[in-house]
Amino acid sequence: MYWINLIAIPFVLLLAWAKGRGLFRWAVMAYIFGFWSFVPLFMVRVKPIRIYEIPKPIKQFVTTHVFRRELKGVMYPKDLQK
């Protein structure tokens, strides 16, 4: 392999990440084909970003934990106004 293929890897990975594609697969492709891997990468569609929902029990646990920690710092009613 040529050293130019190693230079192509970060650029291909940046574009693959922006298009929502798997990075490992495109890193191998960039290592083998170099800057020629931009051609198929420009042809693929952009995958929509998935927004992951945090489960409700975890949200409740974190909320109560933070609330209890904040209550430990309250000594006087004036502390609530901060």
C-alpha positions in Angstrom: 0.0 0.0 0.0 1.1 3.5 -0.7 1.4 6.2 2.0 -1.2 8.3 0.2 -3.8 5.7 1.2 -2.9 6.4 4.9 -3.5 10.1 4.3 -6.9 9.3 2.7 -8.2 7.4 5.7 -9.0 10.4 8.0 -10.7 12.3 5.2 -12.8 9.3 4.1 -13.7 8.6 7.8 -14.8 12.2 8.3 -17.1 12.1 5.3 -18.4 8.6 6.2 -19.2 9.8 9.7 -21.0 12.9 8.3 -23.1 10.6 6.1 -23.9 8.3 9.0 -22.0 5.2 7.7 -20.0 2.6 9.5 -16.5 3.9 10.1 -14.6 0.6 10.2 -15.8 -0.5 6.8 -14.9 2.8 5.2 -11.5 2.8 6.9 -10.6 -0.5 5.4 -11.9 0.7 2.0 -9.8 3.9 2.3 -6.8 1.8 3.2 -7.2 -0.4 0.2 -8.4 2.1 -2.5 -7.2 5.4 -1.1 -8.9 8.5 -2.4 -10.9 6.4 -4.9 -13.2 5.4 -2.0 -14.7 8.9 -2.2 -16.5 8.0 -5.4 -18.8 5.3 -3.8 -19.1 7.4 -0.7 -20.5 10.3 -2.6 -23.1 8.0 -4.2 -24.6 6.6 -1.0 -27.5 8.3 0.7 -27.2 10.1 4.0 -28.7 8.0 6.8 -30.9 10.0 9.2 -29.5 10.4 12.8 -31.3 8.2 15.3 -32.2 9.9 18.5 -32.1 7.3 21.3 -34.6 7.7 24.1 -33.4 7.2 27.7 -35.6 4.7 29.5 -38.0 6.1 32.0 -36.7 4.3 35.1 -33.2 5.7 34.4 -34.6 9.2 34.0 -36.4 8.9 37.3 -33.3 7.5 39.1 -31.1 10.3 37.8 -33.7 13.0 38.7 -34.2 11.7 42.2 -30.4 11.4 42.7 -29.8 15.0 41.6 -32.7 16.3 43.7 -31.4 14.6 46.8 -27.9 15.9 46.2 -29.3 19.4 45.9 -31.4 19.1 49.0 -28.2 18.2 51.0 -26.9 21.7 50.3 -30.1 23.4 51.6 -29.8 24.6 55.2 -32.0 27.7 55.3 -35.0 28.8 53.2 -32.9 31.5 51.6 -30.7 28.8 50.1 -33.7 27.7 47.9 -33.7 31.1 46.2 -30.2 30.6 44.7 
